[in-house]
């Protein structure tokens, strides 16, 4: 699964705006949001379905913009 997070300027933590099974769909959403508002930044993370010792899902950053 690929999760798309968006952070607006002055915001402390990013908001998740979408969850996709296909990386191309995640990139398309992230780039369209960035085109609409240049002040935001996005992160796309891939989750593997595994969890760490604290119960948090293990994820890897795939792309930032």
N, C-alpha and C positions, 0 to 999 in steps of 0.2 A: 504494500500500500504506500502511496505517496501523499503526504500531507503538505498543504500550502499554507504558510503563515505570512501574515502581512503586519508590518509595524509602521505606524504613522509617526511623524515627527513629534517629539515631546511625549510619546506614549512609553510607559515603562516596559510592558510585556506585549508580545505580538498576539494577534488574534488568528485562530485557525479559520480559513475561509473555504476550504475544500479538502476532500479526501478522494483520491482517485486510484484506480488499479493500473492505469496506463500513464507513463511518464509524459507522453506527448500532450495529454489532456491537462495535466498539472502545469506544464510549461506554458501552454496556451492561455490558461486562466491567469497565471502570474504575469505574463508579459502584457496581456490586455489590461490588467489592473494598473500596471506600471505606466502604460501609455496614457491612461486616463488621468493619473495623478503622479507626477514626477517626484513628489516629496516622500512617497512611501518606499519602503524596502521590503523585499520578500525573501523567504527562505523555503526551499522545497526539501523535505526530509523523507527518507525511505525507512519504513518500519519493517522489522523482520518477523514480528510476532513473538519475539523473546523478551524477557523481562530481567532487570537487574535485581540485586539483592534487596533493594528498597521497594520493589514492585512497580518501578517505572519502566515503560516500554523502551527498548533499546532502538535508537534511530541513528541514521547516518545522513549528514547533510549532502544533498546531491547538487544543489545549485542555489546561488544567492544573486540577488540583483537589486 
